[in-house]
């Protein structure tokens, strides 16, 4: 008996503060325009990597 792959919904980091800073990164979610545009086509693994690694690091650099 085989089971389908586990589904992991990774919600968007968007918080409704959609404003790009001079560095090209959104002031609300810390994504680039390319990342925002590609979000719906990213795999769960790509989204999780952004959410857990890339975005927190960007936020820390901007603080």
C-alpha positions as CSV (number, residue, x, y, z in Angstrom):
1,X,0.0,0.0,0.0
2,X,1.5,3.3,-1.0
3,X,0.5,6.7,0.3
4,X,0.6,10.0,-1.6
5,X,3.4,12.4,-0.7
6,X,2.6,14.5,2.4
7,X,1.1,17.9,1.5
8,X,2.7,20.8,3.3
9,X,1.0,24.1,2.6
10,X,3.5,27.0,3.0
11,X,1.6,30.2,3.3
12,X,2.8,33.4,1.8
13,X,4.9,35.7,4.1
14,X,3.0,38.7,2.8
15,X,1.7,40.9,5.6
16,X,0.0,43.5,3.4
17,X,2.8,46.1,3.6
18,X,3.7,46.0,0.0
19,X,6.4,48.6,-0.5
20,X,9.8,48.1,-2.1
21,X,12.8,49.6,-0.4
22,X,15.7,51.1,-2.3
23,X,17.4,47.7,-2.1
24,X,14.6,46.1,-4.1
25,X,13.2,44.1,-1.2
26,X,9.7,44.4,0.1
27,X,9.5,46.3,3.5
28,X,6.8,43.9,4.7
29,X,7.8,40.4,3.7
30,X,11.5,40.9,2.8
31,X,11.1,39.1,-0.6
32,X,12.4,40.4,-3.9
33,X,10.1,41.2,-6.8
34,X,11.2,38.0,-8.5
35,X,10.5,35.9,-5.4
36,X,7.0,37.5,-5.0
37,X,6.2,36.8,-8.7
38,X,7.4,33.2,-8.5
39,X,5.9,32.3,-5.2
40,X,3.0,30.3,-6.6
41,X,5.3,28.3,-8.9
42,X,7.8,27.5,-6.1
43,X,8.0,24.0,-4.6
44,X,7.3,23.6,-0.9
45,X,11.0,23.1,-0.3
46,X,11.9,26.3,-2.0
47,X,9.2,28.2,0.0
48,X,10.4,26.7,3.3
49,X,14.0,27.6,2.5
50,X,12.9,31.2,1.9
51,X,10.7,31.3,5.0
52,X,13.2,29.6,7.4
53,X,16.5,30.9,6.1
54,X,16.6,33.6,3.5
55,X,13.8,36.0,4.8
56,X,14.9,35.9,8.5
57,X,18.5,36.7,7.4
58,X,17.3,39.6,5.2
59,X,15.2,41.0,8.0
60,X,18.1,40.8,10.5
61,X,20.4,42.7,8.0
62,X,17.8,45.5,7.6
63,X,17.1,45.9,11.3
